[in-house]
Amino acid sequence: QVQLVESGGGLVQPGGSLRLSCAASGVIFSNYFMSWHRQAPGKERELVALFSTGGSTYYEDSVKGRFTISRGSAKNTVYLQMNSLKAEDTAVYYCKVRMGVQDYWGQGTQVTVSS
């Protein structure tokens, strides 16, 4: 059974940094597409960053140059390093792994950017 658990969220001032972690059981991330998404209040969930099986990455335009997706040395962990955070980055952040036609989601971690 696949389980994803996010951690690392919290309250940070504008311009600050956070590193989110997604730990998986029942899956090796490097074998599948995995991604980070976020959902702000009153908005639809959106893709933030993606890591393909070939190692290529994709970033949503508003986070390019500020966020970095990476895999841990343990193949079942993925990170989202977030720098230069802005108020508009405030959201619940979710990791997802796509295995064939099935998507698995974590429970989410809250990120709040506020002074």
Buried (B, 14 or more C-beta within 10 A) or exposed (E): EBEBEBEBBEEBEEEBEBEBBBBBEEBEBBEBBBBBBBBBEEEEBEEBBBBEEEEEEBBBEEBEEBBBBEBEEEEBBBBBBBBEBEEEBBBBBBBBBBBEEEEBBBEBBEBBBEE
